[in-house]
Amino acid sequence: MKLLLLIASLLLAACIARAEFDISKFGATPGDDTDDTPAILAALKACSDAGGGTVFVPAGTFTVARQGSEDPIIAIPSNITLCGEGAASVLKFADRANKSNFWRMVGAPKGGCRNVTIRDLHLDGSNTFPKYEKGKTPEQNHGIFLYSAEGVIENVSIQNLLVENFCGDCVAIGRGCRNITVRDVSVRNFIRQGIQLAGDENARDYLVTGCQDLEHSIEPGGSSIHVEHAEGLKNVIITANRCRRSLLASGVTNLVLTDNIVEGRIEGNGNTNAIVRGNTVTGKAGTKAHLMQFGYADGIIVKDNIFV
């Protein structure tokens, strides 16, 4: 009897893993002015009600817009993979995103989520501003925004994405996050940061690897990779990334910065137990400031870095 129950459980798990919910089957239509957000949310709900699976975004450009005051707009429940066909599968903010603030495209429900993958997509924030102007430019319209003050966001993989044209951060990780991987993500044309990492006293275990920011057509307002507001964040590895802007990392316990190529500078304050090794730092033409700086550190190894 126990063996039969085990087999039944395995078969059910296999069925859930194979379940796929195509947003076009829920009414999403690419390449027009229709708001595809309700269809995407309907596909996510159906997938969640089925116990998990994959929500698929086919090739084409699908419009995402705020329906009210939701934050984020596309909240992914537990045990779901949101994926597409790579750069051909585009989720794009409606143009009116440029006229307001606090649009966050993809993230977690209010109570958090577990076991989520976001991969093989192109996220476009529709920004039309050439640079950040305080008081005039929105600065809180983010691509991926993982933040939960009331729950836990755990076991999330963000991989193989192109994220661009956001009046904010392309990728932002914050409070309530544990075991987050950002791998092979390309960012471009961000008003604030390319990849922003923050946390709280319970946040831990972040890996950022294989990421790069591409050549910009606007004036970026921040760093390629930026760790701040960490407030107790532990165990962060940032390795083998290509940064056209600076790499700034502050306030982390157990920080590893290795094998990154940085065209700006590497800097951080208030880190405990840090290894900074094998990075190549080139700075910007005409820069007279330092290329690497760490202040208020408790236990830091800086070794085998190259400065040009």
LOVEX-838598 format. One record per residue (C-alpha): x, y, z; residue in one letter. Coordinates in Angstrom, 1 decimal. Example, Ala and Ser with C-alpha at 12.3 -4.5 7.8 and 13.67 -1.06 7.14 Angstrom:
<rs>
+--------+--------+--------+--------+
!      X !      Y !      Z ! residu !
+--------+--------+--------+--------+
!   12.3 !   -4.5 !    7.8 !      A !
!   13.7 !   -1.1 !    7.1 !      S !
+--------+--------+--------+--------+
</rs>
This chain:
<rs>
+--------+--------+--------+--------+
!      X !      Y !      Z ! residu !
+--------+--------+--------+--------+
!    0.0 !    0.0 !    0.0 !      M !
!    2.8 !    2.4 !    0.9 !      K !
!    4.5 !    1.6 !   -2.4 !      L !
!    1.4 !    2.4 !   -4.3 !      L !
!    1.0 !    5.7 !   -2.5 !      L !
!    4.6 !    6.5 !   -3.3 !      L !
!    4.1 !    5.7 !   -7.0 !      I !
!    1.0 !    7.8 !   -7.2 !      A !
!    2.7 !   10.7 !   -5.6 !      S !
!    5.6 !   10.5 !   -8.0 !      L !
!    3.2 !   10.3 !  -11.0 !      L !
!    1.3 !   13.4 !   -9.7 !      L !
!    4.6 !   15.3 !   -9.2 !      A !
!    5.6 !   14.4 !  -12.8 !      A !
!    2.2 !   15.6 !  -14.1 !      C !
!    2.6 !   18.9 !  -12.3 !      I !
!    6.1 !   19.3 !  -13.6 !      A !
!    4.9 !   18.8 !  -17.2 !      R !
!    1.9 !   21.1 !  -16.8 !      A !
!    2.2 !   24.1 !  -19.2 !      E !
!    0.0 !   27.1 !  -19.4 !      F !
!    0.5 !   29.2 !  -22.6 !      D !
!   -0.6 !   32.8 !  -22.0 !      I !
!   -2.0 !   33.0 !  -25.6 !      S !
!   -4.5 !   30.3 !  -24.6 !      K !
!   -5.8 !   32.7 !  -21.9 !      F !
!   -6.3 !   35.7 !  -24.3 !      G !
!   -2.9 !   37.3 !  -24.6 !      A !
!   -2.3 !   38.6 !  -28.2 !      T !
!    1.2 !   39.8 !  -29.3 !      P !
!    2.0 !   42.9 !  -31.3 !      G !
!   -1.1 !   45.0 !  -30.7 !      D !
!   -2.3 !   47.6 !  -28.2 !      D !
!   -4.3 !   45.2 !  -26.1 !      T !
!   -3.4 !   45.0 !  -22.4 !      D !
!   -2.2 !   41.4 !  -21.9 !      D !
!   -1.8 !   41.6 !  -18.2 !      T !
!   -5.2 !   40.0 !  -17.3 !      P !
!   -4.4 !   37.0 !  -19.5 !      A !
!   -1.0 !   36.5 !  -18.0 !      I !
!   -2.4 !   36.7 !  -14.5 !      L !
!   -5.1 !   34.2 !  -15.4 !      A !
!   -2.5 !   31.8 !  -16.7 !      A !
!   -0.5 !   32.2 !  -13.5 !      L !
!   -3.6 !   31.5 !  -11.4 !      K !
!   -4.5 !   28.4 !  -13.4 !      A !
!   -1.0 !   27.1 !  -13.0 !      C !
!   -1.0 !   27.8 !   -9.3 !      S !
!   -4.4 !   26.1 !   -8.9 !      D !
!   -3.0 !   23.1 !  -10.6 !      A !
!   -0.2 !   22.8 !   -8.0 !      G !
!    2.5 !   24.4 !  -10.1 !      G !
!    4.1 !   24.1 !  -13.5 !      G !
!    5.2 !   26.4 !  -16.3 !      T !
!    3.6 !   29.6 !  -17.6 !      V !
!    4.8 !   30.0 !  -21.2 !      F !
!    5.3 !   33.3 !  -23.1 !      V !
!    5.5 !   32.6 !  -26.8 !      P !
!    7.4 !   34.8 !  -29.2 !      A !
!    6.0 !   38.2 !  -29.7 !      G !
!    5.6 !   41.4 !  -27.7 !      T !
!    3.0 !   41.4 !  -24.9 !      F !
!    1.9 !   44.5 !  -23.1 !      T !
!    2.0 !   44.7 !  -19.3 !      V !
!    0.3 !   47.5 !  -17.4 !      A !
!   -0.9 !   48.3 !  -13.9 !      R !
!   -4.4 !   47.3 !  -13.2 !      Q !
!   -4.6 !   49.3 !  -10.0 !      G !
!   -2.2 !   49.7 !   -7.1 !      S !
!   -0.7 !   46.1 !   -7.3 !      E !
!    3.0 !   45.8 !   -6.5 !      D !
!    4.3 !   43.9 !   -8.5 !      P !
!    2.0 !   43.7 !  -11.5 !      I !
!    2.9 !   40.1 !  -12.3 !      I !
!    3.2 !   38.3 !   -9.0 !      A !
!    4.4 !   34.7 !   -9.4 !      I !
!    3.1 !   32.1 !   -6.9 !      P !
!    5.2 !   29.2 !   -5.6 !      S !
!    6.3 !   26.3 !   -7.7 !      N !
!    6.0 !   28.1 !  -11.0 !      I !
!    8.4 !   28.7 !  -13.9 !      T !
!    7.7 !   31.8 !  -16.0 !      L !
!    9.6 !   31.3 !  -19.3 !      C !
!    9.6 !   32.1 !  -23.0 !      G !
!   11.6 !   31.5 !  -26.2 !      E !
!   14.5 !   33.9 !  -25.2 !      G !
!   14.8 !   37.4 !  -26.5 !      A !
!   11.9 !   36.9 !  -28.9 !      A !
!    9.4 !   36.6 !  -26.0 !      S !
!    8.9 !   40.2 !  -24.8 !      V !
!    7.0 !   41.5 !  -21.9 !      L !
!    6.8 !   45.3 !  -22.3 !      K !
!    5.3 !   48.1 !  -20.2 !      F !
!    2.6 !   50.1 !  -21.7 !      A !
!    3.8 !   53.6 !  -22.8 !      D !
!    2.0 !   55.3 !  -19.9 !      R !
!    4.6 !   53.8 !  -17.5 !      A !
!    6.6 !   56.9 !  -18.4 !      N !
!    4.0 !   59.1 !  -16.8 !      K !
!    3.8 !   57.5 !  -13.4 !      S !
!    5.9 !   55.7 !  -10.8 !      N !
!    6.1 !   52.4 !   -8.9 !      F !
!    5.5 !   50.0 !  -11.8 !      W !
!    7.2 !   46.7 !  -10.9 !      R !
!    6.8 !   44.2 !  -13.7 !      M !
!    7.6 !   40.8 !  -12.2 !      V !
!    7.9 !   39.8 !   -8.6 !      G !
!    6.4 !   37.8 !   -5.7 !      A !
!    3.0 !   37.9 !   -4.0 !      P !
!    2.7 !   39.9 !   -0.8 !      K !
!    3.2 !   36.8 !    1.4 !      G !
!    6.2 !   35.6 !   -0.6 !      G !
!    6.8 !   32.5 !   -2.7 !      C !
!    9.2 !   29.5 !   -3.0 !      R !
!   10.6 !   27.5 !   -5.9 !      N !
!   10.2 !   30.0 !   -8.7 !      V !
!   12.2 !   30.3 !  -12.0 !      T !
!   12.1 !   33.2 !  -14.4 !      I !
!   14.0 !   32.5 !  -17.6 !      R !
!   14.4 !   33.0 !  -21.3 !      D !
!   12.5 !   36.3 !  -21.5 !      L !
!   13.0 !   39.9 !  -22.7 !      H !
!   11.6 !   42.5 !  -20.3 !      L !
!   11.2 !   46.0 !  -21.6 !      D !
!   10.4 !   49.0 !  -19.4 !      G !
!    9.5 !   51.3 !  -22.3 !      S !
!   11.6 !   54.2 !  -20.8 !      N !
!   11.9 !   57.1 !  -23.2 !      T !
!   13.9 !   59.5 !  -20.9 !      F !
!   17.5 !   60.0 !  -22.0 !      P !
!   18.7 !   60.4 !  -18.4 !      K !
!   17.6 !   60.7 !  -14.8 !      Y !
!   16.3 !   64.1 !  -13.8 !      E !
!   15.2 !   64.4 !  -10.2 !      K !
!   11.6 !   65.3 !   -9.8 !      G !
!   10.9 !   64.7 !  -13.5 !      K !
!   11.9 !   61.2 !  -14.2 !      T !
!   10.2 !   58.1 !  -12.7 !      P !
!   12.7 !   56.1 !  -10.7 !      E !
!   10.8 !   53.2 !   -9.2 !      Q !
!    9.7 !   51.4 !  -12.3 !      N !
!   11.6 !   48.1 !  -12.0 !      H !
!   11.9 !   45.0 !  -14.1 !      G !
!   12.1 !   42.2 !  -11.6 !      I !
!   11.3 !   43.3 !   -8.0 !      F !
!   11.6 !   40.6 !   -5.3 !      L !
!   10.6 !   42.1 !   -1.9 !      Y !
!    8.4 !   40.9 !    0.9 !      S !
!    8.2 !   42.5 !    4.3 !      A !
!    5.7 !   39.9 !    5.5 !      E !
!    6.9 !   36.6 !    4.1 !      G !
!    9.8 !   34.7 !    2.6 !      V !
!   10.9 !   34.6 !   -1.0 !      I !
!   13.1 !   31.5 !   -1.3 !      E !
!   14.7 !   29.4 !   -4.0 !      N !
!   14.3 !   31.7 !   -7.0 !      V !
!   16.4 !   31.4 !  -10.2 !      S !
!   16.5 !   34.3 !  -12.6 !      I !
!   18.4 !   33.3 !  -15.7 !      Q !
!   19.0 !   34.0 !  -19.4 !      N !
!   17.1 !   37.3 !  -19.5 !      L !
!   17.5 !   40.6 !  -21.4 !      L !
!   16.2 !   43.4 !  -19.2 !      V !
!   16.3 !   46.9 !  -20.5 !      E !
!   14.7 !   50.4 !  -20.6 !      N !
!   13.5 !   50.6 !  -17.0 !      F !
!   13.1 !   53.9 !  -15.0 !      C !
!   14.5 !   52.1 !  -12.0 !      G !
!   16.4 !   48.9 !  -11.5 !      D !
!   16.5 !   46.1 !  -14.1 !      C !
!   16.6 !   43.5 !  -11.3 !      V !
!   16.0 !   44.3 !   -7.6 !      A !
!   16.4 !   41.8 !   -4.8 !      I !
!   15.4 !   42.9 !   -1.3 !      G !
!   13.8 !   42.0 !    2.0 !      R !
!   12.7 !   38.4 !    2.7 !      G !
!   14.9 !   36.9 !    0.1 !      C !
!   16.9 !   33.7 !    0.5 !      R !
!   18.7 !   31.5 !   -2.0 !      N !
!   18.5 !   33.8 !   -5.0 !      I !
!   20.4 !   33.1 !   -8.2 !      T !
!   20.8 !   35.7 !  -11.0 !      V !
!   22.6 !   34.0 !  -13.9 !      R !
!   23.4 !   35.1 !  -17.4 !      D !
!   21.2 !   38.2 !  -17.3 !      V !
!   22.0 !   41.1 !  -19.6 !      S !
!   20.9 !   44.6 !  -18.6 !      V !
!   20.8 !   47.9 !  -20.5 !      R !
!   19.4 !   51.5 !  -20.2 !      N !
!   18.6 !   51.6 !  -16.5 !      F !
!   17.9 !   54.8 !  -14.7 !      I !
!   19.0 !   53.5 !  -11.3 !      R !
!   20.9 !   50.2 !  -11.0 !      Q !
!   21.4 !   47.2 !  -13.3 !      G !
!   21.2 !   44.6 !  -10.6 !      I !
!   20.4 !   45.8 !   -7.1 !      Q !
!   20.9 !   43.5 !   -4.1 !      L !
!   19.5 !   44.4 !   -0.7 !      A !
!   18.0 !   42.5 !    2.2 !      G !
!   17.4 !   42.2 !    6.0 !      D !
!   18.7 !   40.3 !    8.9 !      E !
!   17.2 !   37.1 !    7.5 !      N !
!   18.3 !   37.6 !    3.9 !      A !
!   21.1 !   35.3 !    2.7 !      R !
!   22.6 !   33.2 !   -0.1 !      D !
!   22.7 !   35.4 !   -3.2 !      Y !
!   24.6 !   34.4 !   -6.3 !      L !
!   25.1 !   36.8 !   -9.3 !      V !
!   27.2 !   35.3 !  -12.1 !      T !
!   27.6 !   35.5 !  -15.9 !      G !
!   25.8 !   38.8 !  -16.1 !      C !
!   26.6 !   41.9 !  -18.1 !      Q !
!   25.4 !   45.3 !  -19.0 !      D !
!   25.3 !   46.0 !  -22.7 !      L !
!   26.2 !   49.3 !  -24.4 !      E !
!   23.7 !   52.0 !  -23.4 !      H !
!   21.8 !   54.5 !  -25.6 !      S !
!   20.7 !   56.5 !  -22.5 !      I !
!   22.8 !   57.8 !  -19.6 !      E !
!   22.6 !   55.2 !  -16.8 !      P !
!   22.1 !   56.6 !  -13.4 !      G !
!   23.8 !   54.0 !  -11.3 !      G !
!   26.0 !   50.9 !  -11.0 !      S !
!   26.0 !   47.7 !  -13.0 !      S !
!   25.8 !   45.7 !   -9.8 !      I !
!   24.9 !   47.4 !   -6.5 !      H !
!   24.6 !   46.0 !   -3.0 !      V !
!   23.1 !   48.5 !   -0.4 !      E !
!   20.5 !   48.6 !    2.3 !      H !
!   21.7 !   45.1 !    3.2 !      A !
!   20.8 !   45.3 !    6.9 !      E !
!   22.3 !   41.9 !    7.8 !      G !
!   22.5 !   40.2 !    4.5 !      L !
!   24.7 !   37.2 !    4.6 !      K !
!   26.6 !   35.1 !    2.0 !      N !
!   26.8 !   37.0 !   -1.3 !      V !
!   28.8 !   35.7 !   -4.2 !      I !
!   29.3 !   38.1 !   -7.2 !      I !
!   31.5 !   36.3 !   -9.8 !      T !
!   32.4 !   36.4 !  -13.5 !      A !
!   30.3 !   39.3 !  -14.4 !      N !
!   31.0 !   42.1 !  -17.0 !      R !
!   30.2 !   45.6 !  -15.7 !      C !
!   30.4 !   48.7 !  -17.9 !      R !
!   29.6 !   50.7 !  -14.8 !      R !
!   30.8 !   50.2 !  -11.2 !      S !
!   30.4 !   47.3 !   -8.9 !      L !
!   29.5 !   48.5 !   -5.4 !      L !
!   28.9 !   46.2 !   -2.5 !      A !
!   28.4 !   47.3 !    1.1 !      S !
!   27.1 !   45.9 !    4.4 !      G !
!   27.4 !   42.2 !    3.8 !      V !
!   28.7 !   39.4 !    6.0 !      T !
!   30.6 !   36.8 !    4.0 !      N !
!   31.1 !   38.6 !    0.6 !      L !
!   32.9 !   37.1 !   -2.4 !      V !
!   33.9 !   39.3 !   -5.4 !      L !
!   35.9 !   37.2 !   -7.9 !      T !
!   36.8 !   37.3 !  -11.6 !      D !
!   34.6 !   40.3 !  -12.5 !      N !
!   35.6 !   42.7 !  -15.3 !      I !
!   34.6 !   46.2 !  -14.2 !      V !
!   35.0 !   49.3 !  -16.3 !      E !
!   34.2 !   51.6 !  -13.4 !      G !
!   35.4 !   50.9 !   -9.9 !      R !
!   34.9 !   48.3 !   -7.1 !      I !
!   33.8 !   49.8 !   -3.8 !      E !
!   32.1 !   49.0 !   -0.5 !      G !
!   31.9 !   49.8 !    3.1 !      N !
!   30.9 !   47.9 !    6.2 !      G !
!   31.6 !   44.4 !    5.0 !      N !
!   32.6 !   41.5 !    7.3 !      T !
!   34.7 !   38.6 !    6.0 !      N !
!   35.2 !   39.6 !    2.3 !      A !
!   37.3 !   38.1 !   -0.4 !      I !
!   38.1 !   40.3 !   -3.4 !      V !
!   40.2 !   38.3 !   -5.8 !      R !
!   41.0 !   38.0 !   -9.5 !      G !
!   39.0 !   41.1 !  -10.7 !      N !
!   40.1 !   43.3 !  -13.5 !      T !
!   39.2 !   47.0 !  -12.9 !      V !
!   39.8 !   49.5 !  -15.7 !      T !
!   38.0 !   52.6 !  -14.6 !      G !
!   36.8 !   55.3 !  -17.0 !      K !
!   38.9 !   57.5 !  -19.2 !      A !
!   40.0 !   60.6 !  -17.4 !      G !
!   38.9 !   59.3 !  -14.0 !      T !
!   41.2 !   60.5 !  -11.1 !      K !
!   39.4 !   58.7 !   -8.3 !      A !
!   40.3 !   55.4 !   -6.8 !      H !
!   39.6 !   52.2 !   -8.6 !      L !
!   39.0 !   50.1 !   -5.5 !      M !
!   38.0 !   51.1 !   -2.0 !      Q !
!   36.7 !   49.3 !    1.1 !      F !
!   36.1 !   51.1 !    4.4 !      G !
!   35.0 !   50.0 !    7.8 !      Y !
!   35.9 !   46.4 !    6.9 !      A !
!   36.3 !   43.5 !    9.4 !      D !
!   38.3 !   40.8 !    7.8 !      G !
!   39.1 !   41.3 !    4.1 !      I !
!   41.4 !   39.6 !    1.6 !      I !
!   42.3 !   41.6 !   -1.5 !      V !
!   44.5 !   39.5 !   -3.8 !      K !
!   45.4 !   39.0 !   -7.5 !      D !
!   43.4 !   41.9 !   -8.9 !      N !
!   44.5 !   43.7 !  -12.0 !      I !
!   44.2 !   47.5 !  -12.3 !      F !
!   44.4 !   49.2 !  -15.7 !      V !
+--------+--------+--------+--------+
</rs>
